[in-house]
Amino acid sequence: MKHKEPVSRIMTQNVVVIKQNAKLPEADKLFKEHKIRHAPVVKNKKIVGMLSLTDLSRISFADNYDDNESIDDSIYSMLSVGQIMASHPVIVSSETIIKDVASLLINKEFHALPVVDNDELVGIVTTTDLLKYLVDRC
């Protein structure tokens, strides 16, 4: 295994993003359509946060009520992505060493990091990307 490989080697480049002012039903639909668990949140093309499937799940009260769908719909309709996202996400550059990215994910207990070069989102790296990288080398 090479010890100085940049994260650009394993990151996902075609990133699915969501706007900060999007409502939660739109975010939920986006996650389902693209089968993703994390999405960078953008405002005027600049990354302002991260949204995870876990963030969306925390908003669901479905297990506590009989009329689950209407409760989730009304709560989702009232809230925007900007209200539940993780603000000011930790970012890495495309030149950050894979080992350093792995350390960040472990120490901060994140599962995804946006990859940003010159204030522009160029990718996302997830724990799945790291596991694939490891499996390919075994």
N, CA, C and O atoms as CSV, one atom per row, in Angstrom:
chain,resi,resn,atom,element,x,y,z
A,1,MET,N,N,0.842,-1.176,0.000
A,1,MET,CA,C,0.000,0.000,0.000
A,1,MET,C,C,0.887,1.239,0.000
A,1,MET,O,O,1.802,1.351,0.816
A,2,LYS,N,N,0.622,2.157,-0.901
A,2,LYS,CA,C,1.390,3.389,-0.943
A,2,LYS,C,C,0.923,4.302,0.183
A,2,LYS,O,O,-0.274,4.418,0.448
A,3,HIS,N,N,1.881,4.950,0.843
A,3,HIS,CA,C,1.544,5.741,2.027
A,3,HIS,C,C,1.274,7.207,1.733
A,3,HIS,O,O,0.813,7.923,2.622
A,4,LYS,N,N,1.534,7.670,0.563
A,4,LYS,CA,C,1.388,9.095,0.268
A,4,LYS,C,C,0.393,9.374,-0.850
A,4,LYS,O,O,0.491,10.407,-1.513
A,5,GLU,N,N,-0.558,8.480,-1.071
A,5,GLU,CA,C,-1.535,8.678,-2.129
A,5,GLU,C,C,-2.547,9.753,-1.726
A,5,GLU,O,O,-3.008,9.770,-0.585
A,6,PRO,N,N,-2.898,10.654,-2.657
A,6,PRO,CA,C,-3.872,11.697,-2.340
A,6,PRO,C,C,-5.302,11.163,-2.375
A,6,PRO,O,O,-5.598,10.184,-3.059
A,7,VAL,N,N,-6.164,11.812,-1.640
A,7,VAL,CA,C,-7.562,11.400,-1.575
A,7,VAL,C,C,-8.249,11.514,-2.941
A,7,VAL,O,O,-9.266,10.860,-3.174
A,8,SER,N,N,-7.711,12.325,-3.831
A,8,SER,CA,C,-8.299,12.441,-5.172
A,8,SER,C,C,-8.337,11.093,-5.883
A,8,SER,O,O,-9.131,10.899,-6.803
A,9,ARG,N,N,-7.495,10.174,-5.468
A,9,ARG,CA,C,-7.443,8.838,-6.063
A,9,ARG,C,C,-8.684,8.002,-5.743
A,9,ARG,O,O,-9.059,7.126,-6.522
A,10,ILE,N,N,-9.319,8.269,-4.602
A,10,ILE,CA,C,-10.444,7.430,-4.175
A,10,ILE,C,C,-11.761,8.179,-4.009
A,10,ILE,O,O,-12.804,7.547,-3.840
A,11,MET,N,N,-11.741,9.492,-4.053
A,11,MET,CA,C,-12.962,10.270,-3.798
A,11,MET,C,C,-13.980,10.112,-4.929
A,11,MET,O,O,-13.628,9.757,-6.054
A,12,THR,N,N,-15.215,10.376,-4.618
A,12,THR,CA,C,-16.270,10.437,-5.612
A,12,THR,C,C,-16.252,11.844,-6.182
A,12,THR,O,O,-16.307,12.825,-5.441
A,13,GLN,N,N,-16.176,11.938,-7.514
A,13,GLN,CA,C,-16.072,13.256,-8.141
A,13,GLN,C,C,-17.419,13.837,-8.564
A,13,GLN,O,O,-17.619,15.049,-8.491
A,14,ASN,N,N,-18.320,13.005,-8.994
A,14,ASN,CA,C,-19.653,13.489,-9.391
A,14,ASN,C,C,-20.537,13.531,-8.155
A,14,ASN,O,O,-21.289,12.598,-7.873
A,15,VAL,N,N,-20.431,14.625,-7.432
A,15,VAL,CA,C,-21.087,14.739,-6.137
A,15,VAL,C,C,-22.526,15.222,-6.285
A,15,VAL,O,O,-22.812,16.171,-7.016
A,16,VAL,N,N,-23.410,14.551,-5.582
A,16,VAL,CA,C,-24.800,14.986,-5.498
A,16,VAL,C,C,-24.855,16.009,-4.378
A,16,VAL,O,O,-24.498,15.709,-3.239
A,17,VAL,N,N,-25.302,17.215,-4.698
A,17,VAL,CA,C,-25.390,18.284,-3.696
A,17,VAL,C,C,-26.842,18.691,-3.518
A,17,VAL,O,O,-27.702,18.380,-4.343
A,18,ILE,N,N,-27.092,19.392,-2.426
A,18,ILE,CA,C,-28.431,19.913,-2.175
A,18,ILE,C,C,-28.300,21.352,-1.705
A,18,ILE,O,O,-27.316,21.723,-1.065
A,19,LYS,N,N,-29.297,22.152,-2.028
A,19,LYS,CA,C,-29.274,23.564,-1.636
A,19,LYS,C,C,-29.732,23.724,-0.199
A,19,LYS,O,O,-30.562,22.964,0.301
A,20,GLN,N,N,-29.177,24.717,0.443
A,20,GLN,CA,C,-29.455,24.997,1.845
A,20,GLN,C,C,-30.941,25.276,2.095
A,20,GLN,O,O,-31.462,24.924,3.153
A,21,ASN,N,N,-31.616,25.897,1.147
A,21,ASN,CA,C,-33.017,26.256,1.351
A,21,ASN,C,C,-33.993,25.163,0.904
A,21,ASN,O,O,-35.207,25.358,0.970
A,22,ALA,N,N,-33.479,24.024,0.455
A,22,ALA,CA,C,-34.351,22.917,0.046
A,22,ALA,C,C,-35.115,22.386,1.255
A,22,ALA,O,O,-34.597,22.365,2.372
A,23,LYS,N,N,-36.338,21.965,1.017
A,23,LYS,CA,C,-37.147,21.363,2.083
A,23,LYS,C,C,-36.758,19.892,2.244
A,23,LYS,O,O,-36.193,19.289,1.332
A,24,LEU,N,N,-37.059,19.335,3.388
A,24,LEU,CA,C,-36.648,17.965,3.686
A,24,LEU,C,C,-37.242,16.909,2.752
A,24,LEU,O,O,-36.560,15.926,2.462
A,25,PRO,N,N,-38.486,17.063,2.262
A,25,PRO,CA,C,-38.958,16.047,1.312
A,25,PRO,C,C,-38.075,15.974,0.061
A,25,PRO,O,O,-37.851,14.893,-0.483
A,26,GLU,N,N,-37.580,17.123,-0.385
A,26,GLU,CA,C,-36.681,17.147,-1.540
A,26,GLU,C,C,-35.371,16.421,-1.210
A,26,GLU,O,O,-34.847,15.671,-2.034
A,27,ALA,N,N,-34.855,16.647,-0.015
A,27,ALA,CA,C,-33.620,15.981,0.407
A,27,ALA,C,C,-33.838,14.474,0.501
A,27,ALA,O,O,-33.010,13.693,0.032
A,28,ASP,N,N,-34.937,14.073,1.101
A,28,ASP,CA,C,-35.252,12.656,1.242
A,28,ASP,C,C,-35.344,11.977,-0.126
A,28,ASP,O,O,-34.820,10.881,-0.323
A,29,LYS,N,N,-36.008,12.634,-1.051
A,29,LYS,CA,C,-36.145,12.113,-2.417
A,29,LYS,C,C,-34.770,11.986,-3.089
A,29,LYS,O,O,-34.483,10.987,-3.749
A,30,LEU,N,N,-33.936,12.998,-2.914
A,30,LEU,CA,C,-32.591,13.001,-3.496
A,30,LEU,C,C,-31.762,11.827,-2.964
A,30,LEU,O,O,-31.087,11.142,-3.733
A,31,PHE,N,N,-31.814,11.599,-1.665
A,31,PHE,CA,C,-31.059,10.501,-1.055
A,31,PHE,C,C,-31.537,9.160,-1.594
A,31,PHE,O,O,-30.725,8.280,-1.880
A,32,LYS,N,N,-32.838,9.000,-1.733
A,32,LYS,CA,C,-33.388,7.733,-2.232
A,32,LYS,C,C,-33.057,7.516,-3.711
A,32,LYS,O,O,-32.641,6.427,-4.107
A,33,GLU,N,N,-33.245,8.553,-4.516
A,33,GLU,CA,C,-32.988,8.432,-5.959
A,33,GLU,C,C,-31.540,8.082,-6.271
A,33,GLU,O,O,-31.265,7.281,-7.165
A,34,HIS,N,N,-30.624,8.682,-5.535
A,34,HIS,CA,C,-29.198,8.498,-5.818
A,34,HIS,C,C,-28.542,7.448,-4.921
A,34,HIS,O,O,-27.352,7.161,-5.051
A,35,LYS,N,N,-29.338,6.879,-4.007
A,35,LYS,CA,C,-28.835,5.851,-3.083
A,35,LYS,C,C,-27.562,6.326,-2.371
A,35,LYS,O,O,-26.527,5.659,-2.380
A,36,ILE,N,N,-27.685,7.514,-1.754
A,36,ILE,CA,C,-26.556,8.108,-1.026
A,36,ILE,C,C,-26.913,8.265,0.445
A,36,ILE,O,O,-28.081,8.199,0.830
A,37,ARG,N,N,-25.890,8.471,1.250
A,37,ARG,CA,C,-26.083,8.681,2.687
A,37,ARG,C,C,-25.580,10.037,3.150
A,37,ARG,O,O,-25.804,10.418,4.299
A,38,HIS,N,N,-24.903,10.774,2.275
A,38,HIS,CA,C,-24.354,12.087,2.609
A,38,HIS,C,C,-24.423,12.997,1.398
A,38,HIS,O,O,-24.230,12.558,0.264
A,39,ALA,N,N,-24.698,14.268,1.649
A,39,ALA,CA,C,-24.704,15.245,0.552
A,39,ALA,C,C,-24.176,16.579,1.069
A,39,ALA,O,O,-24.647,17.083,2.088
A,40,PRO,N,N,-23.207,17.147,0.372
A,40,PRO,CA,C,-22.774,18.496,0.715
A,40,PRO,C,C,-23.932,19.473,0.463
A,40,PRO,O,O,-24.691,19.326,-0.494
A,41,VAL,N,N,-24.042,20.451,1.328
A,41,VAL,CA,C,-25.074,21.472,1.208
A,41,VAL,C,C,-24.410,22.730,0.661
A,41,VAL,O,O,-23.382,23.180,1.166
A,42,VAL,N,N,-25.019,23.287,-0.384
A,42,VAL,CA,C,-24.419,24.448,-1.032
A,42,VAL,C,C,-25.369,25.642,-1.021
A,42,VAL,O,O,-26.592,25.503,-1.032
A,43,LYS,N,N,-24.753,26.814,-1.000
A,43,LYS,CA,C,-25.470,28.080,-1.136
A,43,LYS,C,C,-24.625,28.933,-2.061
A,43,LYS,O,O,-23.465,29.222,-1.764
A,44,ASN,N,N,-25.201,29.334,-3.174
A,44,ASN,CA,C,-24.451,30.107,-4.178
A,44,ASN,C,C,-23.153,29.395,-4.566
A,44,ASN,O,O,-22.096,30.018,-4.664
A,45,LYS,N,N,-23.250,28.091,-4.785
A,45,LYS,CA,C,-22.143,27.238,-5.226
A,45,LYS,C,C,-21.028,27.065,-4.199
A,45,LYS,O,O,-19.987,26.489,-4.515
A,46,LYS,N,N,-21.227,27.551,-2.983
A,46,LYS,CA,C,-20.222,27.401,-1.934
A,46,LYS,C,C,-20.743,26.424,-0.884
A,46,LYS,O,O,-21.911,26.481,-0.499
A,47,ILE,N,N,-19.879,25.534,-0.425
A,47,ILE,CA,C,-20.298,24.545,0.561
A,47,ILE,C,C,-20.506,25.216,1.923
A,47,ILE,O,O,-19.635,25.927,2.425
A,48,VAL,N,N,-21.679,24.971,2.503
A,48,VAL,CA,C,-22.019,25.576,3.788
A,48,VAL,C,C,-22.359,24.528,4.844
A,48,VAL,O,O,-22.552,24.863,6.012
A,49,GLY,N,N,-22.433,23.262,4.435
A,49,GLY,CA,C,-22.780,22.231,5.403
A,49,GLY,C,C,-22.765,20.849,4.786
A,49,GLY,O,O,-22.466,20.664,3.607
A,50,MET,N,N,-23.098,19.887,5.628
A,50,MET,CA,C,-23.241,18.496,5.197
A,50,MET,C,C,-24.550,17.977,5.761
A,50,MET,O,O,-24.920,18.267,6.899
A,51,LEU,N,N,-25.240,17.203,4.937
A,51,LEU,CA,C,-26.484,16.571,5.365
A,51,LEU,C,C,-26.296,15.071,5.239
A,51,LEU,O,O,-25.761,14.582,4.244
A,52,SER,N,N,-26.738,14.351,6.250
A,52,SER,CA,C,-26.630,12.896,6.204
A,52,SER,C,C,-28.008,12.271,6.328
A,52,SER,O,O,-28.962,12.907,6.777
A,53,LEU,N,N,-28.090,11.033,5.926
A,53,LEU,CA,C,-29.325,10.278,6.084
A,53,LEU,C,C,-29.685,10.194,7.568
A,53,LEU,O,O,-30.864,10.197,7.924
A,54,THR,N,N,-28.688,10.120,8.416
A,54,THR,CA,C,-28.918,10.101,9.868
A,54,THR,C,C,-29.590,11.392,10.320
A,54,THR,O,O,-30.487,11.362,11.163
A,55,ASP,N,N,-29.162,12.529,9.765
A,55,ASP,CA,C,-29.803,13.806,10.112
A,55,ASP,C,C,-31.289,13.760,9.783
A,55,ASP,O,O,-32.121,14.193,10.580
A,56,LEU,N,N,-31.619,13.231,8.606
A,56,LEU,CA,C,-33.023,13.124,8.206
A,56,LEU,C,C,-33.780,12.155,9.108
A,56,LEU,O,O,-34.932,12.407,9.462
A,57,SER,N,N,-33.144,11.057,9.478
A,57,SER,CA,C,-33.797,10.055,10.322
A,57,SER,C,C,-34.118,10.596,11.707
A,57,SER,O,O,-35.121,10.216,12.312
A,58,ARG,N,N,-33.274,11.475,12.203
A,58,ARG,CA,C,-33.510,12.053,13.537
A,58,ARG,C,C,-34.782,12.883,13.584
A,58,ARG,O,O,-35.369,13.058,14.652
A,59,ILE,N,N,-35.208,13.388,12.457
A,59,ILE,CA,C,-36.398,14.230,12.395
A,59,ILE,C,C,-37.677,13.399,12.372
A,59,ILE,O,O,-38.752,13.917,12.675
A,60,SER,N,N,-37.580,12.151,12.026
A,60,SER,CA,C,-38.752,11.290,11.877
A,60,SER,C,C,-39.301,10.867,13.239
A,60,SER,O,O,-38.579,10.360,14.098
A,61,PHE,N,N,-40.583,11.092,13.399
A,61,PHE,CA,C,-41.273,10.647,14.602
A,61,PHE,C,C,-42.174,9.458,14.298
A,61,PHE,O,O,-43.065,9.132,15.081
A,62,ALA,N,N,-41.945,8.826,13.185
A,62,ALA,CA,C,-42.843,7.793,12.662
A,62,ALA,C,C,-43.112,6.670,13.646
A,62,ALA,O,O,-44.224,6.143,13.683
A,63,ASP,N,N,-42.133,6.292,14.438
A,63,ASP,CA,C,-42.328,5.167,15.341
A,63,ASP,C,C,-43.260,5.498,16.501
A,63,ASP,O,O,-43.728,4.595,17.194
A,64,ASN,N,N,-43.533,6.777,16.718
A,64,ASN,CA,C,-44.305,7.178,17.895
A,64,ASN,C,C,-45.779,7.463,17.623
A,64,ASN,O,O,-46.530,7.732,18.561
A,65,TYR,N,N,-46.207,7.411,16.381
A,65,TYR,CA,C,-47.568,7.785,16.042
A,65,TYR,C,C,-48.190,6.798,15.074
A,65,TYR,O,O,-47.494,6.107,14.329
A,66,ASP,N,N,-49.519,6.744,15.098
A,66,ASP,CA,C,-50.234,5.853,14.187
A,66,ASP,C,C,-50.264,6.403,12.767
A,66,ASP,O,O,-50.114,5.648,11.806
A,67,ASP,N,N,-50.455,7.690,12.631
A,67,ASP,CA,C,-50.561,8.312,11.314
A,67,ASP,C,C,-49.178,8.795,10.880
A,67,ASP,O,O,-48.966,9.987,10.659
A,68,ASN,N,N,-48.253,7.864,10.762
A,68,ASN,CA,C,-46.838,8.167,10.525
A,68,ASN,C,C,-46.584,9.074,9.331
A,68,ASN,O,O,-45.854,10.060,9.438
A,69,GLU,N,N,-47.173,8.748,8.219
A,69,GLU,CA,C,-46.855,9.456,6.983
A,69,GLU,C,C,-47.232,10.934,7.057
A,69,GLU,O,O,-46.446,11.785,6.639
A,70,SER,N,N,-48.416,11.259,7.578
A,70,SER,CA,C,-48.839,12.664,7.607
A,70,SER,C,C,-48.012,13.477,8.602
A,70,SER,O,O,-47.775,14.664,8.378
A,71,ILE,N,N,-47.572,12.855,9.693
A,71,ILE,CA,C,-46.729,13.564,10.665
A,71,ILE,C,C,-45.381,13.872,10.038
A,71,ILE,O,O,-44.910,15.007,10.101
A,72,ASP,N,N,-44.760,12.875,9.438
A,72,ASP,CA,C,-43.467,13.108,8.786
A,72,ASP,C,C,-43.590,14.150,7.691
A,72,ASP,O,O,-42.734,15.027,7.575
A,73,ASP,N,N,-44.641,14.069,6.883
A,73,ASP,CA,C,-44.829,15.020,5.793
A,73,ASP,C,C,-44.946,16.442,6.314
A,73,ASP,O,O,-44.335,17.355,5.758
A,74,SER,N,N,-45.722,16.644,7.371
A,74,SER,CA,C,-45.900,18.013,7.853
A,74,SER,C,C,-44.629,18.540,8.510
A,74,SER,O,O,-44.315,19.721,8.368
A,75,ILE,N,N,-43.904,17.708,9.212
A,75,ILE,CA,C,-42.631,18.145,9.803
A,75,ILE,C,C,-41.621,18.417,8.706
A,75,ILE,O,O,-40.946,19.446,8.721
A,76,TYR,N,N,-41.514,17.509,7.762
A,76,TYR,CA,C,-40.581,17.683,6.644
A,76,TYR,C,C,-40.899,18.951,5.855
A,76,TYR,O,O,-39.991,19.652,5.408
A,77,SER,N,N,-42.183,19.244,5.686
A,77,SER,CA,C,-42.571,20.413,4.907
A,77,SER,C,C,-42.204,21.712,5.605
A,77,SER,O,O,-42.004,22.733,4.948
A,78,MET,N,N,-42.115,21.686,6.917
A,78,MET,CA,C,-41.810,22.898,7.674
A,78,MET,C,C,-40.319,23.185,7.754
A,78,MET,O,O,-39.926,24.339,7.927
A,79,LEU,N,N,-39.491,22.170,7.633
A,79,LEU,CA,C,-38.053,22.347,7.864
A,79,LEU,C,C,-37.271,22.368,6.563
A,79,LEU,O,O,-37.632,21.725,5.578
A,80,SER,N,N,-36.183,23.132,6.596
A,80,SER,CA,C,-35.279,23.173,5.447
A,80,SER,C,C,-33.996,22.431,5.779
A,80,SER,O,O,-33.698,22.170,6.945
A,81,VAL,N,N,-33.253,22.101,4.760
A,81,VAL,CA,C,-31.961,21.432,4.921
A,81,VAL,C,C,-31.052,22.259,5.826
A,81,VAL,O,O,-30.358,21.715,6.685
A,82,GLY,N,N,-31.061,23.574,5.629
A,82,GLY,CA,C,-30.209,24.456,6.424
A,82,GLY,C,C,-30.476,24.389,7.917
A,82,GLY,O,O,-29.594,24.700,8.717
A,83,GLN,N,N,-31.676,23.990,8.301
A,83,GLN,CA,C,-32.022,23.910,9.716
A,83,GLN,C,C,-31.500,22.650,10.393
A,83,GLN,O,O,-31.362,22.626,11.616
A,84,ILE,N,N,-31.209,21.608,9.632
A,84,ILE,CA,C,-30.772,20.367,10.285
A,84,ILE,C,C,-29.378,19.906,9.868
A,84,ILE,O,O,-28.848,18.954,10.443
A,85,MET,N,N,-28.791,20.549,8.901
A,85,MET,CA,C,-27.464,20.144,8.412
A,85,MET,C,C,-26.396,20.407,9.469
A,85,MET,O,O,-26.601,21.176,10.407
A,86,ALA,N,N,-25.273,19.761,9.295
A,86,ALA,CA,C,-24.087,20.073,10.094
A,86,ALA,C,C,-23.421,21.276,9.422
A,86,ALA,O,O,-22.944,21.181,8.291
A,87,SER,N,N,-23.393,22.394,10.123
A,87,SER,CA,C,-22.804,23.620,9.572
A,87,SER,C,C,-21.286,23.597,9.678
A,87,SER,O,O,-20.717,22.883,10.503
A,88,HIS,N,N,-20.650,24.382,8.839
A,88,HIS,CA,C,-19.187,24.537,8.856
A,88,HIS,C,C,-18.476,23.186,8.862
A,88,HIS,O,O,-17.747,22.868,9.802
A,89,PRO,N,N,-18.687,22.400,7.823
A,89,PRO,CA,C,-18.089,21.057,7.809
A,89,PRO,C,C,-16.567,21.104,7.718
A,89,PRO,O,O,-15.980,22.026,7.151
A,90,VAL,N,N,-15.964,20.094,8.288
A,90,VAL,CA,C,-14.521,19.896,8.117
A,90,VAL,C,C,-14.328,19.502,6.669
A,90,VAL,O,O,-15.051,18.649,6.155
A,91,ILE,N,N,-13.366,20.109,6.007
A,91,ILE,CA,C,-13.105,19.809,4.603
A,91,ILE,C,C,-11.659,19.350,4.439
A,91,ILE,O,O,-10.807,19.605,5.290
A,92,VAL,N,N,-11.409,18.679,3.343
A,92,VAL,CA,C,-10.045,18.295,2.972
A,92,VAL,C,C,-9.827,18.719,1.531
A,92,VAL,O,O,-10.787,18.950,0.795
A,93,SER,N,N,-8.582,18.822,1.130
A,93,SER,CA,C,-8.276,19.145,-0.263
A,93,SER,C,C,-8.036,17.835,-1.015
A,93,SER,O,O,-7.860,16.778,-0.410
A,94,SER,N,N,-8.033,17.925,-2.326
A,94,SER,CA,C,-7.823,16.727,-3.136
A,94,SER,C,C,-6.414,16.172,-2.970
A,94,SER,O,O,-6.159,15.024,-3.333
A,95,GLU,N,N,-5.510,16.956,-2.436
A,95,GLU,CA,C,-4.133,16.517,-2.221
A,95,GLU,C,C,-3.889,15.941,-0.823
A,95,GLU,O,O,-2.793,15.464,-0.528
A,96,THR,N,N,-4.908,15.987,0.033
A,96,THR,CA,C,-4.766,15.416,1.375
A,96,THR,C,C,-4.483,13.921,1.245
A,96,THR,O,O,-5.125,13.219,0.463
A,97,ILE,N,N,-3.528,13.457,2.011
A,97,ILE,CA,C,-3.124,12.047,1.980
A,97,ILE,C,C,-4.258,11.164,2.521
A,97,ILE,O,O,-4.898,11.508,3.515
A,98,ILE,N,N,-4.495,10.045,1.872
A,98,ILE,CA,C,-5.570,9.128,2.258
A,98,ILE,C,C,-5.471,8.751,3.731
A,98,ILE,O,O,-6.489,8.706,4.421
A,99,LYS,N,N,-4.290,8.486,4.215
A,99,LYS,CA,C,-4.114,8.124,5.624
A,99,LYS,C,C,-4.602,9.240,6.545
A,99,LYS,O,O,-5.206,8.971,7.584
A,100,ASP,N,N,-4.341,10.492,6.167
A,100,ASP,CA,C,-4.790,11.630,6.980
A,100,ASP,C,C,-6.315,11.751,6.958
A,100,ASP,O,O,-6.930,12.098,7.967
A,101,VAL,N,N,-6.914,11.466,5.815
A,101,VAL,CA,C,-8.377,11.478,5.709
A,101,VAL,C,C,-8.961,10.394,6.612
A,101,VAL,O,O,-9.933,10.635,7.329
A,102,ALA,N,N,-8.372,9.213,6.576
A,102,ALA,CA,C,-8.846,8.118,7.416
A,102,ALA,C,C,-8.746,8.494,8.889
A,102,ALA,O,O,-9.658,8.207,9.665
A,103,SER,N,N,-7.662,9.126,9.274
A,103,SER,CA,C,-7.491,9.567,10.669
A,103,SER,C,C,-8.567,10.577,11.065
A,103,SER,O,O,-9.121,10.507,12.162
A,104,LEU,N,N,-8.852,11.499,10.178
A,104,LEU,CA,C,-9.913,12.490,10.448
A,104,LEU,C,C,-11.261,11.804,10.644
A,104,LEU,O,O,-11.991,12.109,11.587
A,105,LEU,N,N,-11.580,10.885,9.754
A,105,LEU,CA,C,-12.858,10.180,9.859
A,105,LEU,C,C,-12.950,9.395,11.166
A,105,LEU,O,O,-14.010,9.344,11.791
A,106,ILE,N,N,-11.858,8.794,11.569
A,106,ILE,CA,C,-11.842,8.024,12.816
A,106,ILE,C,C,-11.956,8.945,14.027
A,106,ILE,O,O,-12.798,8.732,14.899
A,107,ASN,N,N,-11.110,9.963,14.075
A,107,ASN,CA,C,-11.037,10.827,15.254
A,107,ASN,C,C,-12.241,11.737,15.428
A,107,ASN,O,O,-12.633,12.037,16.556
A,108,LYS,N,N,-12.821,12.173,14.346
A,108,LYS,CA,C,-13.985,13.072,14.416
A,108,LYS,C,C,-15.301,12.305,14.357
A,108,LYS,O,O,-16.374,12.883,14.529
A,109,GLU,N,N,-15.213,11.001,14.113
A,109,GLU,CA,C,-16.388,10.136,13.994
A,109,GLU,C,C,-17.332,10.599,12.886
A,109,GLU,O,O,-18.553,10.566,13.039
A,110,PHE,N,N,-16.745,11.033,11.769
A,110,PHE,CA,C,-17.491,11.377,10.571
A,110,PHE,C,C,-17.543,10.152,9.677
A,110,PHE,O,O,-16.783,9.200,9.852
A,111,HIS,N,N,-18.454,10.197,8.716
A,111,HIS,CA,C,-18.515,9.128,7.719
A,111,HIS,C,C,-18.320,9.658,6.306
A,111,HIS,O,O,-18.279,8.893,5.342
A,112,ALA,N,N,-18.201,10.989,6.196
A,112,ALA,CA,C,-17.973,11.606,4.888
A,112,ALA,C,C,-17.343,12.977,5.081
A,112,ALA,O,O,-17.619,13.681,6.052
A,113,LEU,N,N,-16.495,13.330,4.137
A,113,LEU,CA,C,-15.858,14.650,4.143
A,113,LEU,C,C,-15.929,15.244,2.739
A,113,LEU,O,O,-15.641,14.561,1.757
A,114,PRO,N,N,-16.311,16.511,2.647
A,114,PRO,CA,C,-16.260,17.160,1.337
A,114,PRO,C,C,-14.808,17.449,0.963
A,114,PRO,O,O,-13.983,17.766,1.820
A,115,VAL,N,N,-14.516,17.335,-0.319
A,115,VAL,CA,C,-13.176,17.623,-0.834
A,115,VAL,C,C,-13.282,18.946,-1.589
A,115,VAL,O,O,-14.040,19.066,-2.552
A,116,VAL,N,N,-12.514,19.933,-1.140
A,116,VAL,CA,C,-12.627,21.288,-1.665
A,116,VAL,C,C,-11.252,21.802,-2.067
A,116,VAL,O,O,-10.294,21.726,-1.298
A,117,ASP,N,N,-11.173,22.326,-3.288
A,117,ASP,CA,C,-9.961,22.985,-3.783
A,117,ASP,C,C,-10.335,24.401,-4.210
A,117,ASP,O,O,-11.294,24.588,-4.959
A,118,ASN,N,N,-9.599,25.386,-3.747
A,118,ASN,CA,C,-9.846,26.784,-4.122
A,118,ASN,C,C,-11.310,27.177,-3.928
A,118,ASN,O,O,-11.923,27.779,-4.809
A,119,ASP,N,N,-11.860,26.831,-2.767
A,119,ASP,CA,C,-13.250,27.137,-2.414
A,119,ASP,C,C,-14.284,26.476,-3.316
A,119,ASP,O,O,-15.451,26.866,-3.296
A,120,GLU,N,N,-13.884,25.490,-4.102
A,120,GLU,CA,C,-14.809,24.792,-4.992
A,120,GLU,C,C,-14.890,23.323,-4.616
A,120,GLU,O,O,-13.870,22.655,-4.450
A,121,LEU,N,N,-16.114,22.829,-4.484
A,121,LEU,CA,C,-16.336,21.419,-4.178
A,121,LEU,C,C,-15.905,20.575,-5.364
A,121,LEU,O,O,-16.421,20.744,-6.469
A,122,VAL,N,N,-14.957,19.658,-5.141
A,122,VAL,CA,C,-14.458,18.817,-6.231
A,122,VAL,C,C,-14.736,17.335,-5.988
A,122,VAL,O,O,-14.501,16.504,-6.866
A,123,GLY,N,N,-15.237,17.005,-4.794
A,123,GLY,CA,C,-15.515,15.607,-4.513
A,123,GLY,C,C,-16.011,15.403,-3.097
A,123,GLY,O,O,-16.190,16.348,-2.328
A,124,ILE,N,N,-16.227,14.139,-2.781
A,124,ILE,CA,C,-16.589,13.727,-1.430
A,124,ILE,C,C,-15.895,12.400,-1.185
A,124,ILE,O,O,-15.797,11.567,-2.087
A,125,VAL,N,N,-15.418,12.203,0.026
A,125,VAL,CA,C,-14.790,10.933,0.387
A,125,VAL,C,C,-15.546,10.375,1.589
A,125,VAL,O,O,-15.827,11.082,2.557
A,126,THR,N,N,-15.864,9.093,1.499
A,126,THR,CA,C,-16.651,8.436,2.542
A,126,THR,C,C,-15.895,7.243,3.111
A,126,THR,O,O,-14.874,6.813,2.576
A,127,THR,N,N,-16.420,6.731,4.198
A,127,THR,CA,C,-15.824,5.527,4.774
A,127,THR,C,C,-15.915,4.367,3.778
A,127,THR,O,O,-15.043,3.498,3.756
A,128,THR,N,N,-16.953,4.352,2.966
A,128,THR,CA,C,-17.078,3.312,1.938
A,128,THR,C,C,-15.942,3.422,0.922
A,128,THR,O,O,-15.384,2.407,0.506
A,129,ASP,N,N,-15.597,4.648,0.522
A,129,ASP,CA,C,-14.462,4.843,-0.400
A,129,ASP,C,C,-13.181,4.282,0.205
A,129,ASP,O,O,-12.386,3.643,-0.484
A,130,LEU,N,N,-12.990,4.525,1.492
A,130,LEU,CA,C,-11.783,4.013,2.161
A,130,LEU,C,C,-11.779,2.493,2.249
A,130,LEU,O,O,-10.741,1.857,2.065
A,131,LEU,N,N,-12.936,1.917,2.527
A,131,LEU,CA,C,-13.008,0.456,2.596
A,131,LEU,C,C,-12.752,-0.185,1.233
A,131,LEU,O,O,-12.061,-1.199,1.146
A,132,LYS,N,N,-13.303,0.400,0.171
A,132,LYS,CA,C,-13.046,-0.099,-1.177
A,132,LYS,C,C,-11.551,-0.035,-1.503
A,132,LYS,O,O,-10.992,-0.969,-2.080
A,133,TYR,N,N,-10.925,1.054,-1.135
A,133,TYR,CA,C,-9.496,1.251,-1.333
A,133,TYR,C,C,-8.709,0.149,-0.616
A,133,TYR,O,O,-7.784,-0.433,-1.182
A,134,LEU,N,N,-9.081,-0.121,0.608
A,134,LEU,CA,C,-8.409,-1.154,1.397
A,134,LEU,C,C,-8.623,-2.539,0.782
A,134,LEU,O,O,-7.673,-3.311,0.656
A,135,VAL,N,N,-9.841,-2.855,0.406
A,135,VAL,CA,C,-10.141,-4.156,-0.183
A,135,VAL,C,C,-9.371,-4.363,-1.482
A,135,VAL,O,O,-8.875,-5.457,-1.752
A,136,ASP,N,N,-9.275,-3.301,-2.286
A,136,ASP,CA,C,-8.529,-3.405,-3.551
A,136,ASP,C,C,-7.045,-3.717,-3.337
A,136,ASP,O,O,-6.382,-4.243,-4.231
A,137,ARG,N,N,-6.544,-3.400,-2.182
A,137,ARG,CA,C,-5.114,-3.602,-1.916
A,137,ARG,C,C,-4.807,-4.905,-1.198
A,137,ARG,O,O,-3.642,-5.260,-1.019
A,138,CYS,N,N,-5.844,-5.616,-0.787
A,138,CYS,CA,C,-5.626,-6.887,-0.061
A,138,CYS,C,C,-5.595,-8.059,-0.999
A,138,CYS,O,O,-5.422,-9.196,-0.561
